[in-house]
Each structure stands twice: as C-alpha cells, then as structure tokens.
Amino acid sequence: MSRAISAELFKLRTTRTSWAVTLGSVALVLIISLVAALTADFSNSDDPPGPNLMQIAGLVQIFALVLGILSVATEFRHGTITPSLLAVPDRARLIVAKFVTALVAGALLGLVAAGLCAAIVLPLLSARDIATEADTGEVIELIVGNTAACALYAAIGVGLGALIRNQVGAIIGALGWIFLIEPLLTLIPGFEDAIARWFPTGAANAVAGTATNADALAQIPAGLLLLAYAALFVAAGLYVLRGRDVSA
C-alpha cells in the first residue's frame, strides 16, 4: 500500500494540471485577501474583521474537490488507468491510495491557503488601525477547519472521479450541485436548515468554521459527516469501477 501511495503522490507532484489548480487557487486567495485587507470598510458592519476576511481561504475548498476529481478522471481521459492497474491490479488498493493522497494534498492546500490568508489579512488590518477581533484560538480553529474541509472535499472528489469517469462531466456535476442545486433547494420552505446541517456544503462550512446558519453542526460532528460523505462516494466509485471495463 505504501508503494501505491508513493506512486500517487509522485503523479500528483509531477502533473502540470495539479500544479495549475493548486497554484492558481492559492494565487486567487492571496490576491483577494490582499485587496480585501487593504480596502475593506468595516465601519458599518458588526462582523469581526479578522475572522470575516479569513473566510476568503475557503475558496480553495472547491479547487481541492476538483483536484480529487482530476486524480482519477484524468487517468481515464489519457488512458493511464490501464498501466496504473497493471502496477496495482487490486482496484480497491488503487482507489484507497488515491483517497489517502487526496486527503494529504487537500489538507496541504487548505493549510497553505488559510495560513497565507491569515499572514496577509491580520497584519494589514492592524496596520490600518482596524481591530482584528480575532484571538489566537479562533485563528487556529479557522486554519485547522479549512485544512480539514479541503482534505475531505478532495477525498469526495476521488469518489466522484471514479463514479463519473468523464473529467468534464464530473467537475460540472460537482460544481452544479454546489452552486445551483443546493441553492435552489434552499428555496423550498423549511429545507434551508436541513441543507445547512446535513448536506455536503453545509457540513464543509461548519468544518471550516464559516457556517452562518445557527442550526449548523459543530465543527467535529460536521467533520465526521463530511468524512462519511467521502467514504460513501469512494465506496460507490469503487463499486462502479470494479464492474467497469477500464478500456471502454
């Protein structure tokens, strides 16, 4: 198993698309954090400036999901799934290796983004004589939360990539659910609280510490729920992959 994980980590760090997604997402967070910290006006807001702007780091969660999808779907697109399975004939081992690799990569992406966001936002707000209203514990909680949310989103992406092996289809489906389906479901009376509490996006927000709904789960239960989603998608993807001719 360790060799399979090492091979997946090698693929991840030597693939241009992975680097493009990673560096692009971090650059996006850096630019938005810098602009927001330099120009944001909190005079008419009751939100604490520091934690409010640190939520910008949550943008990388979507990119972590895409990274997880690409780790599987790209293999089908370019036909490298066949040599991968020749090297690791047990399909369960291969998917588990990708699952573990996605957790590590997603966690690193979330940690770097949140850490850099904090390093930009908090000093710049202080330099503008704006009280950050963020104690050390709260900053750590936001960083850890974003790290965990990104890791679990990347793991969900692995399951989606195995379940829907078409790269474009898997990404569009995932983004469509997050930005279209879930928001539309909140329009159903009485459904908004359920989505904020039990659906993947609501759970991810709760894990990251950015949930605004009072009925959202606490950070640890939300993390366990998101982990269950990741396990469910990976199990479904593995089930489909086992019954599929990878050369088709």
C-alpha positions as CSV (number, residue, x, y, z in Angstrom):
1,M,0.0,0.0,0.0
2,S,2.8,2.4,0.8
3,R,4.2,2.0,-2.7
4,A,0.9,2.7,-4.2
5,I,0.5,5.8,-2.1
6,S,4.0,6.9,-3.0
7,A,3.2,6.4,-6.7
8,E,0.1,8.5,-6.4
9,L,2.0,11.3,-4.6
10,F,4.6,11.2,-7.4
11,K,1.8,11.5,-10.0
12,L,0.3,14.5,-8.2
13,R,3.5,16.5,-7.9
14,T,4.7,15.8,-11.4
15,T,1.4,16.6,-13.2
16,R,1.1,20.1,-14.6
17,T,-2.7,20.2,-14.2
18,S,-2.3,19.5,-10.5
19,W,0.2,22.3,-10.1
20,A,-2.0,24.7,-12.1
21,V,-5.0,24.0,-9.9
22,T,-3.0,24.3,-6.7
23,L,-1.0,27.4,-7.6
24,G,-4.0,29.1,-9.2
25,S,-6.2,28.6,-6.2
26,V,-3.6,29.9,-3.8
27,A,-2.9,32.9,-6.0
28,L,-6.6,33.7,-6.1
29,V,-6.8,33.6,-2.3
30,L,-3.7,35.8,-2.0
31,I,-4.9,38.4,-4.4
32,I,-8.4,38.6,-2.9
33,S,-7.0,38.7,0.6
34,L,-4.6,41.5,-0.2
35,V,-7.3,43.6,-1.9
36,A,-9.8,43.0,0.8
37,A,-7.4,43.7,3.7
38,L,-6.3,47.0,2.0
39,T,-9.8,48.3,1.0
40,A,-12.5,46.7,3.2
41,D,-14.6,49.0,5.3
42,F,-16.0,47.5,8.5
43,S,-17.3,50.8,9.9
44,N,-20.9,49.7,9.3
45,S,-20.5,46.0,10.0
46,D,-20.9,44.0,13.2
47,D,-18.8,41.2,11.8
48,P,-15.3,40.7,13.3
49,P,-12.9,41.9,10.6
50,G,-10.2,39.3,11.1
51,P,-12.3,36.1,11.1
52,N,-14.5,37.6,8.4
53,L,-11.7,38.1,5.9
54,M,-10.0,34.8,6.8
55,Q,-13.0,33.1,5.3
56,I,-11.5,34.0,1.9
57,A,-9.2,31.0,2.3
58,G,-12.3,28.8,1.9
59,L,-12.2,29.5,-1.8
60,V,-9.7,26.7,-2.2
61,Q,-12.1,24.1,-1.0
62,I,-13.7,23.9,-4.4
63,F,-10.3,23.6,-6.0
64,A,-9.5,20.7,-3.6
65,L,-12.6,19.0,-4.8
66,V,-11.5,19.5,-8.4
67,L,-8.0,18.2,-7.6
68,G,-9.5,15.0,-6.2
69,I,-11.7,14.5,-9.3
70,L,-8.7,15.0,-11.6
71,S,-6.6,12.4,-9.7
72,V,-9.0,9.7,-11.0
73,A,-10.8,11.2,-14.1
74,T,-7.5,12.3,-15.8
75,E,-6.3,8.7,-15.8
76,F,-9.4,7.7,-17.8
77,R,-9.0,10.7,-20.1
78,H,-5.4,10.0,-21.0
79,G,-5.6,6.2,-20.8
80,T,-3.1,5.9,-18.0
81,I,-5.6,4.0,-15.9
82,T,-4.5,0.8,-17.7
83,P,-0.8,0.9,-16.7
84,S,-1.9,2.1,-13.2
85,L,-4.0,-1.1,-12.8
86,L,-1.2,-3.2,-14.2
87,A,1.1,-1.8,-11.5
88,V,-1.7,-2.1,-8.8
89,P,-4.1,-4.8,-10.0
90,D,-6.3,-4.6,-7.0
91,R,-8.7,-1.7,-7.8
92,A,-9.6,-1.2,-4.2
93,R,-5.9,-0.6,-3.3
94,L,-5.6,1.9,-6.1
95,I,-8.6,3.9,-5.1
96,V,-7.6,3.8,-1.4
97,A,-4.2,5.1,-2.4
98,K,-5.8,7.9,-4.3
99,F,-8.1,8.6,-1.4
100,V,-5.2,8.9,1.1
101,T,-3.2,11.0,-1.4
102,A,-6.2,13.3,-1.9
103,L,-6.5,13.8,1.8
104,V,-2.9,14.8,2.1
105,A,-2.9,17.1,-0.9
106,G,-6.2,18.7,0.1
107,A,-5.0,19.2,3.7
108,L,-1.8,20.9,2.5
109,L,-3.7,23.1,0.1
110,G,-6.1,24.2,2.8
111,L,-3.4,24.8,5.3
112,V,-1.2,26.9,3.0
113,A,-4.2,28.9,1.8
114,A,-5.5,29.6,5.3
115,G,-2.0,30.3,6.7
116,L,-1.2,32.8,4.0
117,C,-4.6,34.4,4.2
118,A,-4.0,35.0,8.0
119,A,-0.5,36.2,7.4
120,I,-1.8,38.8,5.0
121,V,-5.1,39.9,6.5
122,L,-4.3,40.2,10.2
123,P,-1.1,42.4,9.9
124,L,-2.7,44.6,7.2
125,L,-5.8,45.2,9.3
126,S,-3.6,46.1,12.3
127,A,-1.5,48.4,10.1
128,R,-4.8,50.2,9.2
129,D,-5.6,50.5,12.9
130,I,-8.6,48.2,12.5
131,A,-9.1,45.8,15.4
132,T,-9.0,42.2,14.0
133,E,-11.1,40.9,16.9
134,A,-9.5,37.5,16.4
135,D,-7.8,35.7,19.3
136,T,-5.2,33.0,18.7
137,G,-7.6,30.2,19.4
138,E,-10.1,31.5,16.8
139,V,-7.4,31.9,14.1
140,I,-6.1,28.4,14.8
141,E,-9.7,27.0,14.6
142,L,-10.3,28.6,11.2
143,I,-6.9,27.4,9.9
144,V,-7.5,23.8,11.1
145,G,-11.1,23.9,9.9
146,N,-10.2,25.0,6.4
147,T,-7.4,22.3,6.3
148,A,-9.9,19.6,7.3
149,A,-12.6,20.8,4.9
150,C,-10.2,20.9,1.9
151,A,-8.8,17.4,2.8
152,L,-12.3,15.9,2.9
153,Y,-13.5,17.7,-0.2
154,A,-10.5,16.3,-2.1
155,A,-11.4,12.8,-0.9
156,I,-15.0,13.3,-2.1
157,G,-13.5,14.3,-5.4
158,V,-11.8,10.9,-5.7
159,G,-15.1,9.2,-5.3
160,L,-16.8,11.4,-7.9
161,G,-13.9,10.9,-10.3
162,A,-14.3,7.1,-10.0
163,L,-18.1,7.3,-10.2
164,I,-18.2,9.6,-13.2
165,R,-15.0,9.0,-15.1
166,N,-15.6,11.7,-17.6
167,Q,-13.5,14.6,-16.3
168,V,-15.6,17.4,-17.6
169,G,-18.8,15.8,-16.6
170,A,-17.6,15.1,-13.0
171,I,-16.4,18.6,-12.5
172,I,-19.6,20.2,-14.0
173,G,-21.7,17.9,-11.9
174,A,-20.0,18.7,-8.7
175,L,-20.0,22.5,-9.3
176,G,-23.6,22.4,-10.5
177,W,-24.6,20.7,-7.2
178,I,-22.8,23.2,-5.1
179,F,-23.7,26.4,-6.9
180,L,-27.0,25.5,-8.4
181,I,-28.9,22.5,-6.9
182,E,-28.3,23.2,-3.2
183,P,-29.1,26.9,-3.5
184,L,-32.3,26.0,-5.4
185,L,-33.2,23.5,-2.7
186,T,-33.0,26.2,0.0
187,L,-35.9,27.9,-1.7
188,I,-38.2,25.1,-0.5
189,P,-39.8,26.2,2.8
190,G,-38.2,24.5,5.8
191,F,-35.4,23.0,3.7
192,E,-32.8,25.6,4.3
193,D,-31.9,24.4,7.8
194,A,-31.7,20.8,6.7
195,I,-29.2,21.7,3.9
196,A,-27.1,23.8,6.2
197,R,-27.0,20.9,8.7
198,W,-26.8,17.7,6.7
199,F,-25.8,18.4,3.1
200,P,-22.1,18.4,2.0
201,T,-21.7,22.2,1.5
202,G,-23.3,23.0,4.9
203,A,-21.1,20.4,6.6
204,A,-18.0,21.8,4.9
205,N,-18.8,25.3,6.0
206,A,-19.3,24.0,9.6
207,V,-16.0,22.2,9.5
208,A,-14.2,25.3,8.2
209,G,-15.9,27.4,10.9
210,T,-17.6,29.7,8.4
211,A,-21.2,28.5,8.7
212,T,-23.7,31.3,9.3
213,N,-26.7,29.2,10.0
214,A,-27.5,28.8,13.7
215,D,-28.6,25.2,13.1
216,A,-25.3,24.1,11.5
217,L,-23.5,21.2,13.2
218,A,-20.5,21.8,15.5
219,Q,-17.1,21.5,13.9
220,I,-16.2,17.9,14.9
221,P,-19.6,16.3,14.1
222,A,-19.6,18.2,10.8
223,G,-16.2,16.8,10.0
224,L,-17.4,13.2,10.8
225,L,-20.4,13.8,8.5
226,L,-18.2,15.1,5.7
227,L,-15.9,12.1,6.2
228,A,-18.9,9.8,5.9
229,Y,-19.8,11.5,2.6
230,A,-16.3,11.0,1.4
231,A,-16.4,7.3,2.3
232,L,-19.8,6.9,0.6
233,F,-18.6,8.5,-2.6
234,V,-15.4,6.5,-2.6
235,A,-17.3,3.2,-1.9
236,A,-19.7,4.0,-4.7
237,G,-16.9,4.9,-7.1
238,L,-15.1,1.7,-6.3
239,Y,-18.2,-0.4,-6.8
240,V,-18.7,1.1,-10.3
241,L,-15.0,0.8,-11.1
242,R,-14.9,-2.9,-10.2
243,G,-17.7,-3.7,-12.7
244,R,-16.4,-1.5,-15.5
245,D,-14.1,-2.3,-18.3
246,V,-11.5,0.5,-18.0
247,S,-10.5,0.3,-21.6
248,A,-14.1,1.0,-22.8
